[in-house]
Amino acid sequence: MAPGADELLLGFTRALRAAGLSVTPDRAHGFLRAVALVGLHDRAAVYAAGRATLCSGRGDLDVYAQVFDSWFLAPQAEAVAREEAERTLPLASLSDDPDPAGQHSRDDPVHALASSTEVLRHRDIAEMGPAERARLAALFATLHPRPPHRTANRATPWHRGEVDAHRTLRRTLARMGEPGEITWQRRGRRARRVVLLVDVSGSMSAYADALLRLAHRFVTPGTRGSTSKRPYGRCPARGRVEVFTLGTRLTHVTSAMRQRDASRALVAAGQTVPDWSGGTRLGETLKTFLDRWGQRGMARGSVVVLFSDGWERGDADLLAEQMRRLHRLAHRVVWVNPHRGKPGYQPVQQGVVAALPHVDDFLAGHSMGTFAELVEVVADA
């Protein structure tokens, strides 16, 4: 059953707040009143009403557009819009003074939507319906991947640390031997490359869309107005994230993932991948990756994240051999299994058994909450 118009609109304001916008109760109230005037059936008018009432600056516009597309293109939004096309949006529940004390009761729809969003963050993606998946797509804007770093060989000037003897001596010579200010230096930091290997075989089809959306968050530049302190687009890690899909063959989809809009990036990736929802030959595809890209440097010193449930149709011994190669080359190997966090799960699949001795982190990957944990693991690698 489609939710009511008030619930749909208040849920949208909650999604914007989760994405980093400062949506106060007064702004949410103004948005509801504006939509009541223009009509929920007119999507362009709803977009303009929200942009005028919910955005506080130019930096909010990109995030607003992304969350709006993800939220109002959902089937539930279409159903509510059709119901509201012939009648006025009810405003009986809205007063001229929205919550003057600044407090909400437990029955407030905003708090109800906040609770439902928190539940959605921990729901298994495979169990979600189309409407819940549409809401989940908006939550990806709350993920802000940060690049892992390594110590660079070259030192950089700093206000403390080790004495920079060469610069100090040059300054002294420039002053004709007169003592001058001592200069300091420290080892610089460089972003490590992150390589994402996403299993898109038939057994992973329920998670493939969400995993590629997660990969898109790693690849795309930081969004203006983001609350992240060091998004990929504002640091040296930009362009140092690579994405491949695994199935019966290996496909390089980084170019598709670089499109700013997540939905368009997924469509482009789908047109690129020839073996979507097919079989799984992890050993063969990993060997292809290491022979063609990894051995030449892409995997060397990188953080490699493999998303797969471990169902291997090929030779498990070959997979173990290739995971051993990968572990020797990479700085850290992370295996993300969507079944890892489910009650009663045991790593008995032959692919998982073969790979686990060569994995540094074995993580769950079935919900938005587990994706947030993965982002932190990669950042701290």
N, C-alpha and C positions, 0 to 999 in steps of 0.2 A: 504494500500500500504506500502510495507516495505521501511524503510529509506535507504538512500545511505550508501556506505561503510564508507565514511568520517564521516558522522553523527553518525553512529553506534560506531566507534572507539573513536571519540571525546566525545560522551556521556559516554563511559566507563571511560575515563580519568576524566570526571566531577564527576561521581559516586565515583571514588577513592578519589578525592579531598574532596567530601562531607563526606566520611568515615574517614577522618583524615590524609590521606597521603599527603605529600608535592609534588604535581604534578605541576611543573612549565610549562610555555609555551614551554621552550626548551625541557623538557622531553617529553611532548606531541608530539612535532614535531619529536623527535627521535623515538618515538613509531610508528608514522605513517610511517616514512621511513623504519623502520625495518619490519613492516607488509607488506609493498609494496614489499620487497625483498623475504619474505618467503611465502607470499600468505595467503589470508584470509581464504581459504578453509581448511588449515591445522591448526586445533584448538590447537594441542600441540605446534606447532611452534609459533602461536600467543601468547600462554601462556608464552612461554620462552622469546619471544621478549618483552612482557610487563614487565615480572619479571626483565629482564636485564636493561630496560630503565626507568621504572616508580618507582621501589622500591629503596629507599635510604639506607636501612639497614635491618638486620635480623628481627627487630621488625615489619616491614611492610608486611612480607610474609603471615601471617595468614589472615590479612584483605584483602590483594590482592587476595588470593585464594578464599575467600568467595564471594567477589564482582564479580570476574571473572566467577565463576560458576553461580551466579544468573543472570548475564548479558548475557553471551554467550550461555546459555541453552535455552534462550527465542526463540519462533517461529520466531520472526523477524530476529534474528541473523542467524538462519538456512537458511532463505530465501535469505538474503544478501550473505551468504557464497556460496550458490549454484550459484547465479548470477555471483559471482566473480571467480568461479573456473576455468573458461575458458578465463579469460582476466586479465590483470594486474591492480592492484589497481592504479587509477589515482593519479598522483603527480603534475599535472599542477598547482594546487593551492598552492603548497608548494615551497617556495624559500629557498635558502641556509641561509638566515638571517631572522629567524622568528621573526617579530615584534621587530626591533632593539631598538625602543624607549620604549619598555615595555608597550605599550598601544594597545588596541584592538578597532576596530571600532564596531559600533552597529550591523553591518552585519556579524561579526565574528561568525562562527559556535559554538565556545565555549560559547560565550555570549548567542547565541540562545538556546543552550542546557541548559545553566544555567536558562534561563527564563522558558523553558519548564519543567525543574525539579521543579522549584518553583510552577508552576501551578499544577504539578502532586501531590505535597505535600498537596494541598488543594482540590483535586478532591475526589468525593464520590467513595469509593472503589467499591460499587455495580455497578457503571456505567462504570467501566474500562473493557477493553478488555484483552485478554491473553497477548499481548505484553506490555501493560501498567502495568499489574500485575507483569510481570517479572522485569520491571524497578523498580517498587515499592519495590520488594523483596530486591533489592540492597540497597535501602534507609534505611532499618532497621538497617544497620550497623552504621548509624549516631545517633541512639538512645543509650544513655548511662544511664540506670536507676541507681539511687543512693538510698541506703537504708534509710528509716526513722530511727531515733534513739530515745532512751529513756534514762532517767537518771538512772544509776545503783545504787544499794544500797551501794556498796563498793567504798570507796574513793581511789584515786590513787595519787602518788606523783606528784607534779607540781611545777613550778617556782614561782607561786603566788597563791592567794586564801586564804583559811583558814589555820590557824596554825595547824600543825600536832603535837599535844601535846605528843602523845606516842613516836613518833620517835625522837622528840626533847629531851624528857626526857631520852630515851635510849642513845642518843649520849652524853648527859651530864654525865650520870652514867659511860659511857665508858671512859670518861675523868676525872674520879675520882672527879666529882662535879664541875669541871671547866666549866664555861659557854662556849657553843659552838654555832655553826651556827644554826639558827632557820630553821626548815624544814616546807614546805607548802604542802597542798593537795587540791584536788578538787574532786567533784563527777565524777565518770567515766561515759562513755556513751556506751550503748549497742544497737546493731541493733535490730529493731523490726522485727518480722516475717511478711511477706506479703503473703496473700492467694488470689489467682486469681481463680474466678469461671466463666468459659466461657460457655455461652449458645451456643450449637451446633445444635439446633433444625432446622427444615426446614425454618422457617422465618428468621433465622440468617445465613443461608448457604452462602450468598454472602459475609459475613464478617468473617466467621469462620477461614478461612486460615490466613488472616491478623492478627486476634486476637491471634491465636496460635503462629504466628511468634513474635508478641509482647511479649507473655508469655515466649517464648524461650529467648528473650533478658533479661528478668528479671531473669531467672533461670540460664543461662549459666555463667561461670566465665568470668571476664573481659578479653578482647582480647588484646594480646600484641600489642603495638603500638597505643592503643586507646588513645583518647584525654581526656577521662574521668579522673577526679582526684580521684574519689572514686568508681570504678566499683565494682559490687558485688563480683567478684572473688578476690579482693584485700582487703577485709574488713571482719569483723566478720559476715556479713550477708550471706556469702556463705553457702548454704545449708539451709537457713531459708526462702526460697520461695517455696510455694506449689501451684500446679495447679490442678484443677478439671474441668471436663466438666459436663454440665448440659443438660438434655433433658428429656426423660422419666425416666432416672435413673442417678445416680451419678457415675462418673468414676475418679479414681485417676491416673493422667497421668504425675506426676512429674518425674518419672524415664525415661519416653520417652523424656521429654523435656530436660533432662540433656545431651543428645548427643550434641556434639560440633557443628555439621553441622545442620543447620536449616531445610533443606529439608529432611534429614534422620529422624530428630526428628518429623516432621509432619507426615511422613509415619508411624513411630512407633506409634504415637498417634492415627492415623487413624485405625491401626490394633488393638488397645486396646479398642477404643470406640465402643460399640455395637449398639448405638442408634443415629448414625450420621444422621442428616437431618430428624429426626423423630418429634414427638410431644414435647410439653413443659409442664412439671409439676413442676414449680419452688417451690411451697410450699412443695411438697413431697420430692424433692431432697434436699432442704435446711434442712428439718427436718432430713433426713438421715445424712447429713453432720454434723449437730449440735449434734445429738445423738451419732454418731460413732467417730467423730474427734473433732469437735468444743468444746463441753462441757468438754472434757478431757484436753483441753489446747491449741489446735492448733489455735482456734479463739480468745482465751483469750489474750487481750492486743495487738492483731494484727491489721494490716491494711488490711481490706478485700475489694477486688475490684470485683464487680459483673458486668459482661458484658452480657447484655440482652436487647431485645426490649420490654419486659414486656408483651408479648402475653402469657397469662396463660390459659391453658385448664382445670386446676384443680380448687380447691376451693380457691378463693381469700382471704377468711377469714383465711384459714390455712397459706397462704403466709404472711399475715399481722402478724399473731402470731409468725411465725418463724423469720421474719425480726425484730420483737421486741426482741426476744431472742438474735439474732445476735448482735443487737445494744447494748444490755446490756453487752455482752461479749467482743466485739471488741473495740479497741481504736478508730478506725474510719471506717466508712462504706462508700464506694464510689460506686455509680451506674453509669455505662457507657452505654449510650443508643445511638446506631448509628443514630437514627432519631432525637436526641436532637438538633443538630445544623442545621437542615434543615428549610428553610423558611416555616412558617405556622404550624409548629409542635405544637401540644397540648398534654400534658400527660393525655390522656383519657383512655388508655388501663387499664383494670381492675387490671392487675398485677402491673403497675406503680402506680396507684392510691392507691393500698393497701400498697405499699412499701415506697412511698415517705416520710411519716411522720417519718420513722425510718432510713433515709439516711442523711448522713452529707454533701456529695457532689454529685450533679447530673450533670454529664458531657456528652458532645458529644463524639462520638467515631466512626466517619465515614471516617476519613482521617488521613494521616500521621501527619498533623499539630495538630490534636486533640490528637493523641497519644503522641506527644511531650509535650503537656500541661498536660496530665495525668501523665507522668513521673515526672514532677515537683510537681504536687499535692501529689503524693505518697511520694516523697523525703521530702516534707515539713510537712507531717502528724505528 
